Amino acid sequence: QVQVVESGGGLVQAGESLRLSCIASGFTFRDYAMGWFRHPPGKQREGVSCINGSGGRTAYADSVKGRFTISRDNAKNTLYLQMNSLKPEDTAMYYCAACLTDVVRLSPLYPGEPYWGRGTQVTVSS
């Protein structure tokens, strides 16, 4: 049973940090590029960051480059997103999902569940 579960969101002030986690199960985690997507209020979903299966290649949206770091621990079937210097415009629901192998596209491999989590809310106050 494929499942991804996000955690780690919360309410922080601008300039602070959060680390999101995504625990995956039901598939061979290391074989899939994974990433984070977000859906801000009033805007369409956007790709934030993707990482390939081995962890050797990463990609970031221009808006987060230099502030966010994606990583994974394949032994724990876990994906992480370290978010530093958070800005109010980072406020969104953050979702964990499989990415295309070409991670620079910042695009999901599948359109929906079960390869998408239910999200974790990140709110950044000014």
Buried (B, 14 or more C-beta within 10 A) or exposed (E): EEBBBBEBBEEBEEEBEBBBBBBBEEBEBBEBBBBBBBBBEEEEEBBBBBBBBEBEBBBBBEBBEEBBBBBBEBEEBBBBBBBBEBBEEBBBBBBBBBBBEEBEBBBBBEEEEEBBBEBBEBBBEE
